[in-house]
Structure formats: structure tokens, C-alpha cells
């Protein structure tokens, strides 16, 4: 071997994984935006974020996590950056989960999905991150071990999505009792899934006893199929809560008896700001007890009682109770059996809610008369409204003038959902004209499945074509001809917004024709002015409830 060969030394390469390129960071933001705004188990449980809100959160999360990981990297400059990358990924996932669990923000309130700075000490113990799984004693001891360390600063815990057996609960009980005086937020939603009823109830009692006397501002016991037995299994915890600000009892099988138990057990709801009862089987009788809780909650800002099988009588009682909640900002009553009378009762309550910003009234069988009463009330009391949903209420062109006057007054409107009604071209033209002037903040308009054709489609396109920041126009499921679709696209192209704002048209029927409902509409108009006709209509509503 010659000297040259002996002197040769192979060149070493040092691969640096940190910092990521700008394009990589942007790609991560886009990926997070998609994940945050896509339907998932979390969106079904906590609500789906809009694309704009998701993007804002994604950017903030990325910036905070990058800063934290970069600071970490500077402390080990000789490393390859792999530990910084791991921290970057871990913190990003953690903060995304926090945002998903908070759900979409109330637009009246400042956004606070993540902290402005990363706190030096851990304050949240969240074991919900991986797949839903049964937890037994050994795993419970390991997962909850951070709570056993002296001087820990945990004040929020989330055990959702993990199913505790009796042995695991017996491990968790003493640990929770040791830290209960420092806890302020407890999420034990979906924590007994798949367990036999007797075991699940025993687990609930153990947790309830352990947490008794804690001073909580936030409590989530959703997704536990509670029923009355489950509610009473939490008796000791519920009886000790006098300072709750947020209470979530969603998808819990809350029947009449369970609603009565809740109303009896919680000693005070005076400080309550958020009360969510979504997806229960409360019914009219249970609604009476929910109404009692609402009456005792004068500081409520967000109330959700959607998909709870409440009919006309219960809806009237609930509507009247909501009149005491004059600080309400968000009201969600979707997917119940209100009917016309309850709509009129609700309209009287809405006139007492001057701070209302988001109102969700889809699928309530309001019909024209209930819708007009609500529109007239909102025109006077809630010009500041930012979100209005009235989908699936059998609204036709006869209600359009009153609704248009209401919308004209709502110059802060950001989202309007009128899908699955019967506006046809006549109603569409009136509604679209009310949105054309002003409404600079409008971002989403959904008028899908409304039986309108080319004329209505063109009017809605003109209404949004030049609005800055507009993001989504949904005119799917109508009867718009191919020529009409081309005209809509031309209008949007000529405006300030691109075709990107136009939603899917896969369910549009270009050859379809709206049903001829004039004769039926005329009869309904007579019924509105005739006592016999009104009684007949209310009888029909009652029959639908019994079915």
C-alpha cells in the first residue's frame, strides 16, 4: 500500500436534524390544520373546528413548539438535533389534543386554545392520548405516578378514553384523594367503557368518594352511559360542588329520573357558565328538571341541549327558564321536537338575551310561523349575532321577508346555515339580497338542499362574491342547471373571491324541478289565521312526537 493510500482518511458527514426548514414547518402547519378541521372522534364529542380557527391554532402551536424545541437544541449544540425533533413532535401532538378537547371557540370570547408561553411546571395530567383501552391496577399505578410525587403542581386531570376496572379504580382512588385539594379541572368522560354495569357503578363510586370536597371549576362526566344509577353513583362528588363553572353531561343516557337526580344533587349552579347536555334521552319530563337547573344558573354563557328528544311542552318550559340567563352568548338547541308553539315561546326568551353571539336552532320543526317569530325577536335583540343556524325547519318563501329583515340587521354575521329548507327561487332571491350589502365579516353560507334553481344560485353567488375573507358557499343539493353553474362560477371569478369558496356540487340535480307546493302553502297560510286550522296543525305535531 503506497503512502498516499495510507494517508487517506474517509470524510465524515454530520447530519443535522434541527432546525427544520421553513417548508417543513409550513407543511406541519397545513397538516395540523387538516387534522384539527377534519371529522374525528374528538369533533363528534367536542365539536368541529372551522378551517380558519384550525389554521390559527395550528400556526400558534407550531410557533410555540418550535421555540421550545429550539431552546432545547441550543443547550446541546453538539447533538444531531434528534431530541429537539422529538420534543417538537411531542409538544405539537399534546397541544393539538388540548385544542380538540376545547372544541370550537365561542366567537364572542377571546381565543385561548393554548397558553401564550409554555409553563415550566406540568399542571395537566392527560392519559387519554392513545387508543381506548382497559386499564388494570399495574398500569394505573404507572400512569398516575406523577400525581404521587411530592410538590407536584397538577391541577387538571383527564382520564377520558381509558376504561378503569375495579382494581385500577382502587389504585386511583387514594392517589386522587391525595391531590383533590389542588385539582380545579377533572375530565372523567368515557372512563368505564365496556365494563359490566355493577363494576362501572363501583368504579364511579370510588372516584366520587376520592374527589369529594374538591373545589372544581370544570367537571366532565360525559360518555359514561350514566342513567339515574350512574348519576347517583357520583352523589358524593356532585353534592360537594358549589363553585362549578363548566359542567358537561353529554351522551350519558340522561332520562327524566337522571335529570331529576342531577338537579337534586348539585347544591349550587350560581357560578355555572357552561352547561352541556348534548345527545341524551331527556324528553319533555326530563326537560322540566333541566329547566330547574337553568333557572338557578343566572350566569350561564354557553348552554347546549341538542339531540335530547325534547318535545313541545318541555321546550316551552326550557325556553322560559332560559329567560333568566341574560348573559348567554352561545345557545344550542338543535335536533329536538320543539314545533311552532315552542318556537314562539323561544322567541320571547331571545328578546331577553342581549349578549347572544351564537345561536343553533336547526331541526326543530319551527316552520314558517316559529321562524318568523324568532327572526322578529332577533332583529331587535341580537344584531351582534355572529353564527345563526336554522337548517331543517321547513322554512319557505313566505318566511323569507321577515328572515331577510333580521339578517339585514345582523352586520356581524360570520356563519349562516339555512340548509334543508324549502326557499326555492323566490325565497332565495329575498335572502340573498339581504346579504349582498354589508356583511363584511361573513365567512360561511350554507343554503344547500333548498329547491332553488339558476336564479337563486346566481343571487347567492353575487351576495358573497366580493366579501373579504369569505371562505365557503354551499349550494349543493339544489336544481341548478349546467348553465346556472357556469354563471355562478363566472360571478365568483369576477369578484374578490376565487372559485375555491364554492363547495361541492356532487348532489346538485341540473335536471330537477322543485315540487309544486303552492296549494299546500296557501292552506298553511289560512291555518295560521284560523283557530281550527291551528289546532289541527298542533295535533299533527303531537302525533309526530308519539311516533
DAURNOR-V516013 format. One record per helix or strand of 3 or more residues. SS is the DSSP state (~ for helix, > for strand). FROM is the first residue (numbers start at 1). LEN is the number of residues. If there is no record, write none. Layout:
ss;from;len
SS;FROM;LEN
SS;FROM;LEN
This chain:
ss;from;len
~;3;5
~;22;15
~;41;6
~;51;24
~;82;21
>;124;3
>;133;3
~;137;7
~;145;4
>;156;3
>;162;3
~;166;17
>;185;3
~;197;15
>;218;3
~;227;7
~;235;5
>;246;3
~;256;10
>;274;3
~;283;13
>;302;3
~;312;11
>;330;3
~;339;12
>;358;3
~;367;15
>;387;3
~;397;13
>;415;3
~;424;13
>;444;3
~;454;11
>;472;3
~;482;13
~;499;3
~;518;12
~;531;16
